[in-house]
Amino acid sequence: MKAIVIHAAKDLRVEHCTVETPGPGEVEIRLATGGICGSDLHYYNHGGFGTVRLKQPMILGHEVSGHVAALGEGVSDLAVGDLVAVSPSRPCGSCEYCHKGLPNHCFNMRFYGSAMPFPHIQGAFRERLVAKASQCVKANGLSAGEAAMAEPLSVTLHATRRAGEMLGKRVLVTGCGPIGTLSILSARRAGAAEIVAADISEKALGFAHAIGADRTINLSEDQDGLASFSHNKGYFDVLYECSGAQPALVAGIQALRPRGVIIQLGLGGEMSLPMMAITAKELDLRGSFRFHEEFAVAVKLMQGGLIDVKPLITHTLPLADALNAFEIASDKGQSMKTQIAFV
């Protein structure tokens, strides 16, 4: 079978690899669609991110869907032919954090396509994938492209849970890539009354407006576009910081009301914080990292028509054109979510 393998920055290859056989409790999946994530792009463009660097060739990908091709022993809740969204989250279930109900912080997490440990955890961008049946959520009624969006949607659902009460709240989203726009959808579904989106790309803001932002602010045209929200100690109740850029975080903090909540999703490296403002306003700064049980909820919300991710899928290219797909995904001026069709 073929897989998408990264060897070094800008060295992406479609290579042959061994087909595995499903064991007890596992299924073989004929991959249908894979979405290119920001972390995939970091490996492709830079060979890693932060202190995480590629040390060996690694199969990329963790936003995937496919059809069940074979069942391992003991699997009874799936059938051959089922379309499934495949969660890349594979906690060990036995470490301290798994026992505390925090599986996204598992000591022994095996998350598809990660160079954090060595040997690296191989990813899911391969024509045939063997996964645990417990990772698979039936996605009947969805397209394969929608099903592959369950992973990034789960990230923003987890962030929304971390934010707490959302009903009637005023929300600011900084950074309107896939995670930012999905945060808008998640916050609205949770009951946010007003959502303002800020970015430096008019193209990205167009997507934010199309999926429901009440107002958009182009910070490349107006660097002080959020300043008016800082009057009277601030305006917003919740900040989803999805850019990973310090100027966006600082401007967002100034626009928050006292006892507002900052949810940090963007991973752009270390940032300095305006601690005086955080302290004086009694703001809560909350990180949000991955997800777990939200994955099945993401599929259910899409199946019920409660969240529509289709407008965010801008490009779908065949496996043979994987290199071009990564180049398109790297160009935020034309792409929101680029996916690869494996069939």
C-alpha positions as a printed NumPy array, in Angstrom:
array([[  0.   ,   0.   ,   0.   ],
       [  0.993,   3.654,  -0.358],
       [  1.561,   6.167,   2.425],
       [  2.556,   9.834,   2.69 ],
       [  5.956,   9.986,   4.386],
       [  7.914,  13.059,   5.503],
       [ 11.715,  12.645,   5.547],
       [ 12.773,  16.253,   6.207],
       [ 11.515,  19.764,   5.538],
       [ 10.148,  19.903,   1.974],
       [ 10.988,  16.232,   1.461],
       [  7.575,  14.586,   1.195],
       [  7.229,  11.244,  -0.577],
       [  4.454,   8.827,  -1.457],
       [  5.987,   5.473,  -0.602],
       [  5.017,   1.84 ,  -0.302],
       [  4.719,   0.374,   3.191],
       [  3.581,  -2.889,   4.744],
       [ -0.106,  -3.713,   5.159],
       [ -0.933,  -4.74 ,   8.721],
       [ -3.45 ,  -7.357,   9.834],
       [ -6.094,  -6.419,  12.43 ],
       [ -5.755,  -8.198,  15.758],
       [ -8.372,  -8.728,  18.472],
       [-10.458,  -5.61 ,  18.984],
       [ -9.06 ,  -3.971,  15.85 ],
       [-10.342,  -3.178,  12.377],
       [ -8.717,  -2.632,   9.019],
       [ -9.841,   0.6  ,   7.377],
       [ -9.676,   1.47 ,   3.694],
       [ -8.832,   5.137,   4.023],
       [-11.119,   7.546,   2.199],
       [-10.081,  11.082,   3.188],
       [ -7.327,  12.748,   5.167],
       [ -7.227,  16.408,   6.176],
       [ -3.922,  18.279,   6.272],
       [ -3.458,  19.825,   9.725],
       [ -1.246,  22.658,  10.927],
       [  1.115,  20.19 ,  12.595],
       [  1.468,  18.289,   9.296],
       [  2.428,  21.583,   7.669],
       [  5.025,  22.295,  10.372],
       [  6.704,  18.963,   9.609],
       [  6.463,  19.602,   5.858],
       [  7.69 ,  23.207,   5.868],
       [ 10.102,  23.196,   8.819],
       [ 10.887,  19.595,   9.741],
       [  9.123,  20.051,  13.096],
       [  7.994,  22.742,  15.499],
       [  9.574,  24.231,  18.594],
       [ 11.954,  21.65 ,  20.048],
       [ 10.177,  18.788,  18.251],
       [ 12.21 ,  17.722,  15.208],
       [ 12.025,  14.83 ,  12.779],
       [ 14.659,  12.208,  13.562],
       [ 13.429,   9.52 ,  11.186],
       [ 10.961,   9.225,   8.274],
       [  7.378,   9.437,   9.526],
       [  3.962,   8.843,   8.001],
       [  1.956,  12.038,   8.434],
       [ -1.727,  12.589,   9.141],
       [ -4.302,  12.305,  11.909],
       [ -7.546,  13.786,  10.489],
       [ -8.928,  10.745,   8.67 ],
       [-12.012,   8.797,   7.707],
       [-12.494,   5.556,   5.828],
       [-14.518,   2.406,   5.303],
       [-14.16 ,  -0.719,   7.407],
       [-12.512,  -3.396,   5.266],
       [-11.979,  -6.206,   7.791],
       [-12.843,  -6.973,  11.41 ],
       [-10.518,  -8.385,  14.03 ],
       [-11.611, -10.961,  16.558],
       [-14.266,  -9.745,  18.993],
       [-15.397,  -6.677,  17.044],
       [-19.2  ,  -6.69 ,  16.883],
       [-20.311,  -3.054,  16.791],
       [-18.879,  -2.31 ,  13.349],
       [-19.518,  -3.913,   9.975],
       [-17.515,  -4.172,   6.773],
       [-18.375,  -1.178,   4.621],
       [-19.188,   1.212,   7.485],
       [-17.917,   4.762,   7.016],
       [-16.046,   5.705,  10.175],
       [-14.298,   8.753,  11.538],
       [-11.067,   7.569,  13.15 ],
       [ -9.89 ,   9.262,  16.333],
       [ -6.095,   9.639,  16.444],
       [ -6.237,   9.742,  20.243],
       [ -4.908,   6.475,  21.686],
       [ -4.276,   6.876,  25.432],
       [ -2.914,   3.905,  27.32 ],
       [ -5.818,   3.752,  29.801],
       [ -3.6  ,   2.742,  32.7  ],
       [ -1.402,   5.732,  33.605],
       [ -2.052,   8.292,  36.336],
       [ -3.777,  10.804,  34.069],
       [ -5.928,   8.209,  32.329],
       [ -7.129,   7.076,  35.76 ],
       [ -7.882,  10.696,  36.665],
       [-10.152,  11.039,  33.622],
       [ -7.642,  13.153,  31.694],
       [ -6.768,  10.834,  28.788],
       [ -5.625,  13.749,  26.594],
       [ -2.709,  14.069,  29.054],
       [ -1.807,  10.378,  28.951],
       [  1.848,   9.69 ,  29.744],
       [  1.955,   7.066,  26.997],
       [ -0.261,   8.706,  24.365],
       [  0.151,   7.33 ,  20.848],
       [ -1.239,  10.159,  18.72 ],
       [ -0.963,   9.564,  14.987],
       [  1.826,  11.389,  13.163],
       [  3.807,  12.728,  16.116],
       [  7.586,  13.214,  16.295],
       [  7.426,  14.086,  20.005],
       [  8.55 ,  10.599,  21.105],
       [ 11.29 ,   8.516,  19.517],
       [ 10.735,   6.249,  17.703],
       [  8.089,   8.531,  16.199],
       [  4.404,   7.624,  16.202],
       [  3.542,   6.846,  12.597],
       [  0.538,   8.654,  11.156],
       [ -2.659,   7.68 ,   9.393],
       [ -2.057,   8.912,   5.826],
       [ -1.911,   5.424,   4.342],
       [ -4.249,   3.528,   2.065],
       [ -4.923,   0.859,   4.693],
       [ -4.969,   1.643,   8.401],
       [ -5.357,  -0.788,  11.296],
       [ -6.985,   0.912,  14.273],
       [ -8.695,  -0.084,  17.488],
       [-12.438,  -0.472,  17.07 ],
       [-12.821,   1.925,  20.01 ],
       [-11.194,   4.668,  17.912],
       [-13.832,   4.376,  15.205],
       [-17.104,   6.3  ,  15.258],
       [-19.738,   5.43 ,  12.679],
       [-20.247,   8.398,  10.381],
       [-23.247,   7.244,   8.379],
       [-24.954,  10.113,   6.577],
       [-21.79 ,  12.19 ,   6.323],
       [-19.424,  12.51 ,   3.401],
       [-15.925,  11.139,   3.896],
       [-14.65 ,  14.718,   3.88 ],
       [-17.01 ,  15.755,   6.666],
       [-16.108,  12.679,   8.709],
       [-12.422,  13.597,   8.457],
       [-13.259,  16.976,  10.029],
       [-14.274,  15.294,  13.296],
       [-10.737,  15.609,  14.659],
       [-10.262,  19.395,  14.341],
       [-13.865,  19.961,  15.396],
       [-13.164,  17.9  ,  18.524],
       [-10.264,  20.227,  19.367],
       [-12.629,  23.204,  19.466],
       [-15.362,  21.341,  21.319],
       [-12.807,  20.493,  24.012],
       [-11.765,  24.16 ,  24.112],
       [-15.39 ,  25.204,  24.478],
       [-15.79 ,  22.854,  27.444],
       [-12.659,  24.377,  28.959],
       [-14.181,  27.848,  28.548],
       [-17.162,  26.955,  30.725],
       [-20.589,  28.6  ,  30.552],
       [-21.111,  30.036,  27.06 ],
       [-24.808,  30.903,  27.007],
       [-25.289,  34.583,  26.177],
       [-21.554,  35.335,  26.224],
       [-19.641,  37.738,  23.998],
       [-16.797,  35.892,  22.276],
       [-13.654,  37.054,  20.497],
       [-11.775,  34.667,  18.19 ],
       [ -8.262,  35.67 ,  17.128],
       [ -6.856,  33.648,  14.246],
       [ -9.364,  32.35 ,  11.705],
       [ -7.736,  29.285,  10.228],
       [ -9.491,  25.908,  10.533],
       [ -9.327,  25.887,  14.362],
       [-10.495,  29.485,  14.65 ],
       [-13.442,  29.024,  12.306],
       [-14.418,  25.748,  13.96 ],
       [-14.228,  27.566,  17.306],
       [-16.835,  29.989,  15.979],
       [-19.117,  27.074,  15.116],
       [-18.541,  25.421,  18.505],
       [-19.088,  28.602,  20.508],
       [-22.29 ,  29.389,  18.641],
       [-23.632,  25.873,  19.174],
       [-22.856,  26.275,  22.9  ],
       [-24.943,  29.44 ,  23.081],
       [-22.626,  32.413,  22.459],
       [-24.689,  35.548,  21.812],
       [-22.077,  37.548,  19.898],
       [-18.919,  36.437,  18.114],
       [-16.263,  38.76 ,  16.692],
       [-13.445,  37.292,  14.573],
       [-10.06 ,  38.934,  14.022],
       [ -7.305,  37.968,  11.599],
       [ -4.756,  39.482,   9.22 ],
       [ -6.195,  37.673,   6.175],
       [ -9.318,  38.925,   4.45 ],
       [ -9.751,  35.475,   2.898],
       [ -9.841,  33.828,   6.332],
       [-12.243,  36.474,   7.632],
       [-14.535,  35.747,   4.707],
       [-14.846,  32.162,   5.924],
       [-15.42 ,  33.389,   9.492],
       [-18.266,  35.609,   8.302],
       [-19.742,  32.864,   6.125],
       [-19.999,  30.392,   9.009],
       [-21.567,  32.84 ,  11.443],
       [-19.25 ,  35.472,  12.938],
       [-21.284,  38.597,  13.714],
       [-18.382,  40.899,  12.869],
       [-14.902,  40.525,  11.413],
       [-11.846,  42.736,  11.928],
       [ -8.869,  42.773,   9.566],
       [ -5.883,  43.551,  11.788],
       [ -3.537,  43.953,   8.818],
       [ -5.604,  46.932,   7.662],
       [ -6.325,  48.256,  11.148],
       [ -3.74 ,  47.251,  13.753],
       [ -5.82 ,  48.932,  16.453],
       [ -9.031,  47.261,  15.315],
       [ -9.652,  45.746,  18.748],
       [ -8.831,  48.907,  20.706],
       [-12.422,  50.132,  20.828],
       [-13.372,  46.993,  22.769],
       [-10.993,  47.857,  25.624],
       [-13.047,  50.803,  26.901],
       [-14.735,  50.481,  30.307],
       [-12.447,  47.579,  31.259],
       [-13.293,  45.514,  28.187],
       [-16.16 ,  44.009,  26.241],
       [-15.743,  40.261,  25.679],
       [-16.373,  37.425,  28.113],
       [-14.335,  34.753,  26.324],
       [-11.259,  34.848,  24.091],
       [-10.384,  31.921,  21.82 ],
       [ -6.757,  32.658,  20.901],
       [ -6.12 ,  30.483,  17.863],
       [ -3.246,  32.283,  16.129],
       [ -0.394,  31.586,  18.525],
       [  0.745,  35.182,  17.922],
       [  1.646,  37.354,  20.9  ],
       [  0.149,  40.617,  19.468],
       [ -3.214,  38.874,  19.058],
       [ -3.121,  37.539,  22.612],
       [ -2.203,  40.919,  24.087],
       [ -4.882,  42.763,  22.115],
       [ -7.432,  40.121,  23.078],
       [ -6.592,  40.424,  26.766],
       [ -7.121,  44.185,  26.617],
       [-10.554,  43.581,  25.074],
       [-11.69 ,  41.14 ,  27.788],
       [-13.995,  42.151,  30.627],
       [-13.013,  41.493,  34.25 ],
       [-13.147,  37.773,  35.09 ],
       [-13.13 ,  36.902,  31.404],
       [-11.689,  33.6  ,  30.195],
       [ -8.753,  33.181,  27.805],
       [ -8.645,  29.865,  25.961],
       [ -5.251,  29.391,  24.338],
       [ -5.33 ,  27.014,  21.372],
       [ -2.718,  28.52 ,  19.049],
       [  0.739,  26.935,  19.333],
       [  3.101,  29.536,  17.933],
       [  5.884,  29.227,  20.499],
       [  6.583,  30.968,  23.78 ],
       [  4.846,  34.305,  24.393],
       [  5.207,  37.073,  26.971],
       [  2.026,  37.883,  28.866],
       [  0.703,  41.215,  30.199],
       [  0.497,  39.891,  33.742],
       [ -0.632,  43.196,  35.233],
       [ -3.747,  43.186,  33.041],
       [ -4.424,  39.502,  33.766],
       [ -4.1  ,  40.115,  37.499],
       [ -6.016,  43.397,  37.691],
       [ -8.91 ,  42.063,  35.62 ],
       [ -8.877,  38.684,  37.413],
       [ -8.733,  36.877,  34.091],
       [ -8.572,  33.108,  33.782],
       [ -5.919,  31.813,  31.372],
       [ -6.738,  28.252,  30.334],
       [ -4.814,  26.064,  27.966],
       [ -6.66 ,  23.613,  25.743],
       [ -4.833,  20.558,  24.41 ],
       [ -6.283,  17.942,  22.078],
       [ -9.506,  16.143,  23.127],
       [-10.855,  12.656,  23.79 ],
       [-14.53 ,  12.003,  24.49 ],
       [-15.485,  15.037,  22.37 ],
       [-14.673,  13.07 ,  19.204],
       [-17.908,  11.075,  19.165],
       [-19.843,  14.253,  20.009],
       [-18.307,  15.984,  16.987],
       [-19.566,  13.253,  14.682],
       [-23.024,  13.344,  16.246],
       [-23.303,  17.128,  15.894],
       [-22.423,  16.91 ,  12.215],
       [-24.789,  14.012,  11.627],
       [-27.623,  15.973,  13.243],
       [-26.992,  19.009,  11.072],
       [-26.163,  21.055,  14.182],
       [-22.692,  21.973,  12.91 ],
       [-21.911,  22.292,   9.193],
       [-18.226,  22.03 ,   8.315],
       [-18.667,  21.693,   4.553],
       [-18.007,  25.394,   3.772],
       [-14.528,  25.046,   5.27 ],
       [-13.378,  22.228,   2.941],
       [-11.818,  24.167,   0.075],
       [ -9.637,  21.629,  -1.737],
       [ -9.607,  17.846,  -2.214],
       [ -6.736,  16.319,  -4.185],
       [ -5.867,  12.689,  -4.981],
       [ -3.127,  10.794,  -3.164],
       [ -0.914,  10.948,  -6.242],
       [ -0.982,  14.737,  -5.964],
       [ -0.082,  14.838,  -2.259],
       [  2.864,  17.2  ,  -2.694],
       [  0.675,  19.761,  -4.447],
       [ -1.945,  19.337,  -1.715],
       [  0.629,  20.28 ,   0.931],
       [  1.702,  23.31 ,  -1.087],
       [ -1.909,  24.47 ,  -1.412],
       [ -2.562,  23.867,   2.293],
       [  0.495,  26.002,   3.089],
       [ -0.976,  28.944,   1.17 ],
       [ -3.531,  30.482,   3.517],
       [ -4.445,  32.939,   0.781],
       [ -6.265,  30.191,  -1.091],
       [ -6.876,  27.3  ,   1.303],
       [ -8.924,  26.827,   4.46 ],
       [ -8.965,  23.037,   4.783],
       [ -7.207,  20.947,   2.164],
       [ -7.931,  17.23 ,   2.126],
       [ -6.443,  14.242,   0.317],
       [ -8.664,  11.605,  -1.285],
       [ -7.211,   8.127,  -0.869],
       [ -9.83 ,   6.43 ,  -3.075]])
